Amino acid sequence: MATIDVTNDITPKHPYRPVKPRLSDLRTLIANAAGGPAAYPASMTDKMNRNDLIAALRSLGVAYPN
């Protein structure tokens, strides 16, 4: 079952809560990382949720944007 990217283009409701990066931005970071496309192909990242994408970024050694 594919994940739905519901966090795209939503304005923040609370002034002190940061806006999370979009899932598509996280997928782009994985695709651009060294070794990312080989370890995590697009067919796999399309099925990942936010926690999976963050774990993949950390395993590739990419600094996660807060």
N, C-alpha and C positions, 0 to 999 in steps of 0.2 A: 504494500500500500504506500503510495507516494505521500510525502509530507506537503502540507499546504503552507505557503509562505505568507502568514497573516501579519507579519511585522513590517512588511514593506509599506512605506509612505504613510505611516500613522504618526500623527503629531503627538508629542508627549503631553500627558495630562498633569503631571506633577513637575514643578520647576526644578526640583533637586534630584530627580531620577533621570539618569542619562538615557539617551536613546540607544538601544542595542543596534549593532550593525545588522544590515539585512542579510538573510541567508544567501542570497545571490552574491553578495560581496565576499562572504566567507568561502563560497565555492570558487570564486575567482582567485582568491588568495591561494587556495589549494592547487588550482590548475596552473598558477604561475610559479609555484614553489619548485625548487630543484627536487626532482624525483616524485613530485606530486602526481602528475598524470599517470605515471607507471604504477604507483602504489595505490592511488585512489582514482580510478577512471570516472568519467562523467556519469556513467550508468550507476555507479555506486554512490556518488555524492548526491545524486538526485533523490535518493531514498533516505539520506541521513537527516536526522533532526539537528537542532542547534548544538546539543551536547556532543553528538558524534562528530560534527564538523570541528568543534573546538578541540576535541581530543586528537583528531587527525592533524590539525594545525600544530599542536604541541608535539606530536610524534615526528613531524617533519622539521621541527625546530624553528617554526615561524612565530614571531611575536604576535600574540593575539591582540587586536585593537579593542580597547575598552570603550 
